[in-house]
Amino acid sequence: MNKKLTLIIIFLIILAGFFIRFYRLDLNIPSLYVDEANGIFDSGNLFEPSLLFLRLLRFTWFLDLTPLGVRLPSVLFGTLLLFLIFWLAKEINFEKKKDWQLIPLITLILAAFLPWGIHISRIGHTGVILSLLAVGIHWLIYLKATTIRAYIWSLMPLFLAAYCYASMILIGPFVLILVFIKIWQLTTSVKVKKTALIIGIILITFFGLMLFKMGNRGFDLAIWKDVNVTANENVDRGLARLSSPTIFSLNSNPELVSRLFYNRPIAVINSFTRTYLSFFSPDFLFLKGDPILRHSTGRFGVLYPFLLPFLVYGAFILFTRGEKKTKEMFLFWFLVTPIPAALTKDGSGYLLRVTYMLPLLTYLSALGIMEFLHLFEKKLKIILSVLLLIIFAFSTYSFLFNYFQVYPAKSARSFEYGFKELADFQKEKNDQSMLIIWDGYYPQAYFRFWQRTDYEKYLGNKISSITIGNSTFTKAFNNLYFSIPRGELDLTSFLNQNGISHLALPEDLKTKFQDYQIFQNTPEKTINYPDTSPAFGIFRVK
């Protein structure tokens, strides 16, 4: 293929990928999630050192607190990721056939329009994409490395990857071990090997320090801290306790033997295994994707279903004909990528924690397509190519139609739709005090974002708690409270003592509080989801 024509095609594909990622980005569709709304942190002093890096993650410092300011960096870095994936595919190629250069091109086309790339490029989790870009740079250096110095250089991007997204903090030590094995194999010098070993231990220790410094939320989500992790084991132990002794219970009380099989360590291992394998399931890869609708439409996996046979065939080709180093890299990253997600209680199918293996799956799919077409003569190859192009176009159009027409309404609850409307309502009412009935964490970031709270005022705010009876009320800001009251008397006392003007009740908690007198009144305003079902009722207190 003519080089100039190839460059034009590459440019057009990347431009199309950018358009899909940028289209309607200025609209709050789907609505910003609380993690995205935390862009308030980035509206401080431009020259404050601690915030300089954050300016890559959010553009709110010049686009203001808007959906575009939060999500545009993901679009730009997601588009840059397309170029990196194309470059990586060129480095991976191992068969210099006449049309070998088409494999990177097909990889680029897939990366531009596959669900996983579009999803992560249209939400404000820029750190995920920056981390993936850094890992991609590591792959490029690693594949070309033939000297100790080059292998050492390949490790440098991993620290940026770990800083941008915590999953790499857990994966990093494994990568260090792989790279230092390569270094070990390159030299016979005992001195160099000892030096490499010392450096490796220091770097692994550094990753450990990063884990303790940055991984607080990860520790909170760890499966061994989940009180429900032994739920199935407790049920089975109870059933075993009720059974009669047999030879399998050693003709004694079954409770004794059941402790061997149904205990906390076994429960943790089972949970880890289930979550780990979920990332290789057809549901995640081809049918449904991430069960959390913020990262998936629920109708498409990370890849299109028609790619299944080509992914399998591409993997077969790579692992039977590929260079040893390339095969090792692919296998290594497939094995270690799901580990961080598998260690968390909410990690099953969690897209953002396994992005490191998705470009590799995309490449294998492209490789499988090209090697499949190589099996046929020219005329049949053309017919099959056109057929595959039609299937791919149909799959892409189907996904994009669902993403832009159906997904915003379908995912509204997952994005906690309605908080912008609550913030706007409070602003319309001259910032009168509001109590929101809410279970769990207290998402005041929505209000600070949409109400454009002054940065210094935000920093000076102190969150406090008020206990009345059996209920705790969290004062998130001077005019904003959150609580899940334990009794009507507690709620009434709080409202009277703190001069609350409005009370917001989510529809999914309505049944729990339907007997409270205040909720017998007609709401002053009802906030509806995009599908017109109610999200919040706002009640006037006084």
CORKAPE-V735903 format. One record per residue. SS is DSSP state (helix for helix, strand for strand, loop for the rest). PSI is psi as a letter, one per 20 degrees, with the letter a starting at -180 (* if undefined). D_FIRST is the distance of its C-alpha to the first C-alpha in Angstrom with 2 decimals. Layout:
ss = (SS	SS)
psi = (PSI	PSI)
d_first = (D_FIRST	D_FIRST)
This chain:
ss = (loop	loop	helix	helix	helix	helix	helix	helix	helix	helix	helix	helix	helix	helix	helix	helix	helix	helix	helix	helix	helix	helix	loop	loop	loop	loop	loop	loop	loop	loop	loop	loop	loop	helix	helix	helix	helix	helix	helix	helix	helix	helix	helix	loop	loop	loop	loop	loop	helix	helix	helix	helix	loop	helix	helix	helix	helix	loop	loop	helix	helix	helix	helix	loop	loop	loop	helix	helix	helix	helix	helix	helix	helix	helix	helix	helix	helix	helix	helix	helix	helix	helix	helix	helix	helix	helix	helix	helix	helix	helix	helix	helix	loop	loop	loop	loop	loop	loop	loop	loop	loop	helix	helix	helix	helix	helix	helix	helix	helix	helix	helix	helix	helix	loop	helix	helix	helix	helix	helix	helix	helix	loop	loop	loop	loop	helix	helix	helix	helix	helix	helix	helix	helix	helix	helix	helix	helix	helix	helix	helix	helix	helix	helix	helix	loop	loop	loop	helix	helix	helix	helix	helix	helix	helix	helix	helix	helix	helix	helix	helix	helix	helix	helix	helix	loop	loop	helix	helix	helix	helix	helix	helix	helix	helix	helix	helix	helix	helix	helix	helix	helix	helix	helix	helix	helix	helix	loop	loop	loop	helix	helix	helix	helix	helix	helix	helix	helix	helix	helix	helix	helix	helix	helix	helix	helix	helix	helix	helix	helix	helix	helix	helix	helix	helix	loop	helix	helix	helix	helix	helix	loop	strand	helix	helix	helix	loop	loop	loop	loop	loop	helix	helix	helix	helix	helix	helix	helix	helix	helix	helix	helix	helix	loop	loop	loop	loop	helix	helix	helix	loop	loop	loop	loop	helix	helix	helix	helix	helix	helix	helix	helix	loop	loop	helix	helix	helix	helix	helix	helix	helix	helix	helix	helix	helix	helix	helix	helix	helix	loop	loop	loop	helix	helix	helix	helix	helix	helix	loop	loop	loop	loop	loop	loop	loop	loop	loop	loop	loop	loop	loop	loop	loop	loop	loop	helix	helix	helix	helix	helix	helix	helix	helix	helix	helix	helix	helix	helix	helix	helix	helix	helix	loop	loop	helix	helix	helix	helix	helix	helix	helix	helix	helix	helix	helix	helix	helix	helix	loop	helix	helix	helix	helix	loop	strand	loop	loop	loop	loop	loop	loop	helix	helix	helix	helix	helix	helix	helix	helix	helix	helix	helix	helix	helix	helix	helix	helix	helix	helix	helix	helix	helix	helix	helix	loop	loop	loop	loop	helix	helix	helix	helix	helix	helix	helix	helix	helix	helix	helix	helix	helix	helix	helix	helix	helix	helix	helix	helix	helix	helix	helix	helix	helix	helix	helix	helix	helix	helix	helix	helix	helix	loop	loop	loop	loop	loop	loop	loop	loop	helix	helix	helix	helix	helix	helix	helix	helix	helix	helix	loop	loop	loop	loop	loop	strand	strand	strand	strand	loop	loop	loop	loop	loop	loop	loop	helix	helix	helix	helix	helix	helix	loop	loop	loop	loop	helix	helix	helix	helix	helix	helix	loop	loop	loop	strand	strand	strand	strand	strand	loop	loop	strand	strand	strand	strand	strand	strand	strand	loop	loop	strand	strand	strand	strand	loop	loop	loop	loop	helix	helix	helix	helix	helix	helix	helix	helix	helix	helix	helix	loop	loop	loop	strand	strand	strand	strand	strand	helix	helix	helix	loop	helix	helix	helix	loop	loop	loop	helix	helix	helix	helix	loop	loop	loop	loop	strand	strand	strand	strand	loop	loop	loop	loop	loop	strand	strand	strand	strand	strand	strand	strand	loop	loop)
psi = (p	p	g	g	g	g	h	g	g	g	g	h	g	h	g	g	g	g	g	h	h	h	p	k	h	i	q	l	o	r	q	p	r	h	h	h	i	j	i	h	h	j	j	b	p	h	j	o	h	i	i	g	h	i	i	h	h	q	k	i	i	i	j	a	n	r	h	g	h	g	i	g	h	h	g	g	h	h	g	h	h	g	g	h	g	g	g	g	h	h	h	h	p	i	o	m	r	h	k	h	i	h	g	h	g	h	g	g	g	g	h	h	j	q	g	g	h	g	g	i	i	j	q	l	m	h	h	g	g	h	g	h	g	g	h	g	h	g	g	g	g	g	h	i	p	i	r	g	g	g	h	g	h	h	h	g	h	h	h	g	g	h	h	h	p	i	h	h	h	h	h	g	h	g	g	g	g	g	g	h	g	g	g	h	i	h	q	i	p	h	g	g	g	g	g	h	g	g	g	g	g	g	h	h	h	g	h	g	h	h	g	h	h	i	k	g	h	g	h	h	j	q	h	i	i	o	i	j	h	j	g	h	h	h	g	h	h	g	h	h	h	i	r	q	q	a	h	i	j	k	k	a	o	h	h	g	h	h	h	h	h	n	r	g	g	h	g	g	g	g	g	g	g	g	g	g	i	h	i	j	q	h	g	g	h	h	g	h	b	p	i	o	i	i	j	q	i	i	i	q	a	h	r	q	h	i	i	g	h	h	g	g	g	g	g	g	g	g	i	h	i	r	q	g	g	g	g	g	g	g	g	g	h	h	h	h	g	i	g	g	h	i	i	q	h	k	i	o	j	o	g	h	i	k	h	h	i	h	h	h	h	g	g	h	g	g	g	h	g	g	h	g	h	i	i	q	r	g	g	h	g	g	g	h	g	g	g	h	g	g	g	g	g	g	g	g	g	g	g	h	g	g	g	h	h	g	g	g	h	h	j	g	h	h	j	l	q	i	h	g	h	g	g	g	g	h	g	h	k	k	k	q	q	p	p	p	o	p	p	b	r	n	m	i	h	g	g	h	g	h	j	l	p	p	g	h	h	g	h	i	p	p	p	r	q	p	p	o	c	j	q	p	p	p	o	h	r	i	j	p	q	q	q	n	q	i	q	h	g	g	g	g	g	g	g	h	h	j	l	p	h	q	p	p	o	q	h	i	j	g	h	h	j	h	i	p	g	h	j	i	r	p	q	h	q	p	p	q	r	h	j	i	q	p	g	q	p	p	p	p	g	*)
d_first = (0.00	3.81	6.26	8.65	7.14	6.59	10.13	11.44	10.67	12.25	15.06	15.77	16.04	18.34	20.21	20.82	22.01	24.28	25.68	26.66	28.31	30.08	31.23	35.08	35.39	38.35	40.36	42.36	40.58	40.98	43.86	43.66	44.93	47.58	45.26	43.12	46.24	47.28	45.35	48.90	48.77	46.13	48.22	50.42	50.59	47.23	48.40	49.91	48.11	48.16	46.19	43.50	41.03	41.89	40.54	37.02	38.04	39.67	39.42	42.93	44.18	42.64	41.82	45.24	46.05	43.68	41.09	38.39	39.88	39.81	36.45	34.13	33.57	32.27	29.73	28.53	28.43	26.96	24.04	23.75	23.81	20.49	18.83	20.85	19.91	16.16	17.10	19.40	16.93	14.80	18.16	19.27	16.54	18.47	16.62	13.90	12.66	9.60	8.21	10.49	8.45	8.91	12.59	12.93	11.24	13.72	16.38	16.01	16.38	19.38	20.89	20.82	22.77	24.78	28.55	29.17	26.93	28.31	31.86	31.99	30.33	32.92	36.14	37.86	37.44	35.30	36.61	34.83	31.38	32.29	33.45	30.21	28.23	30.60	30.15	26.34	26.90	29.28	26.70	24.20	27.04	28.53	25.50	25.10	28.89	30.54	33.71	36.63	35.97	32.39	33.74	36.45	34.00	32.07	35.31	35.75	33.52	35.55	38.62	36.91	35.65	39.25	40.67	38.42	39.06	41.85	40.05	38.54	42.10	42.74	39.40	39.45	42.12	40.21	37.10	39.45	40.80	37.37	36.36	39.76	39.62	36.47	38.40	41.39	39.39	38.10	41.59	44.86	46.85	49.47	49.75	46.06	46.25	49.35	47.79	44.70	47.06	49.08	46.06	44.76	48.15	48.32	44.92	45.76	49.07	47.28	45.24	48.58	50.10	47.20	47.81	51.45	50.82	48.04	48.41	51.61	50.11	48.39	51.78	53.35	50.84	51.23	52.08	55.15	56.57	56.17	59.64	58.23	56.23	59.20	59.84	58.87	60.67	63.80	63.84	63.48	66.16	68.45	67.95	68.53	71.70	73.03	72.44	75.00	74.88	73.17	72.31	68.92	70.80	72.95	75.80	76.21	75.32	71.62	71.28	71.40	68.47	66.45	66.34	64.29	61.52	61.80	61.78	59.82	57.67	56.64	55.94	53.68	51.77	51.38	50.18	47.63	46.35	46.09	44.18	41.88	40.95	40.51	37.08	35.88	37.49	35.79	37.60	36.02	32.51	32.10	35.20	37.15	35.85	38.32	41.81	42.33	41.14	40.31	37.23	36.44	37.00	38.80	36.77	33.45	32.77	30.32	27.68	27.52	29.55	26.88	25.09	28.16	27.23	23.69	25.25	27.72	25.28	22.94	26.10	27.13	23.91	24.03	27.74	27.73	24.72	23.98	25.35	28.97	28.62	25.90	28.05	31.09	29.55	28.46	31.83	33.77	32.38	32.78	36.38	37.48	35.83	38.34	41.37	42.25	42.10	44.08	46.83	47.52	49.59	47.20	43.99	43.17	39.73	39.66	36.03	36.37	37.71	34.86	31.73	30.86	29.74	27.74	24.38	24.72	25.47	22.43	20.21	22.10	21.60	17.80	18.07	20.49	18.35	15.46	18.13	20.02	17.31	16.96	20.60	20.10	19.17	16.33	18.64	20.28	17.12	16.02	19.60	19.79	16.60	18.19	21.48	20.31	18.74	22.15	24.07	22.20	22.71	26.32	26.93	25.63	27.65	30.63	30.51	30.19	32.99	35.15	34.40	35.33	37.95	39.73	39.09	41.01	44.20	43.69	43.14	45.86	48.41	46.06	45.38	49.17	49.02	52.12	52.70	51.26	53.68	56.50	55.74	55.68	58.94	60.65	59.59	60.96	64.22	64.61	63.46	66.31	66.42	64.59	64.78	61.86	62.63	59.83	59.62	57.85	56.24	56.99	53.93	55.43	52.09	51.34	54.41	53.77	50.23	50.99	54.30	52.73	55.44	56.14	54.59	57.86	59.74	57.31	57.78	61.53	61.63	63.28	62.82	66.16	67.75	70.86	72.70	75.02	76.64	74.03	71.10	68.89	67.46	64.70	64.91	61.29	62.10	65.27	64.85	62.68	63.85	62.44	64.47	64.94	68.75	70.88	73.62	74.53	77.33	74.98	72.63	75.50	77.01	73.76	73.16	76.69	76.77	73.47	73.54	70.36	69.56	66.82	65.86	62.41	62.13	58.85	59.02	58.27	61.43	63.59	65.29	66.35	68.13	69.20	72.89	72.92	74.97	72.61	69.82	72.15	71.73	69.12	66.17	66.07	62.34	59.90	56.27	54.09	50.74	47.97	49.08	52.56	54.28	56.44	55.15	58.11	61.59	63.13	66.93	69.35	71.77	74.05)
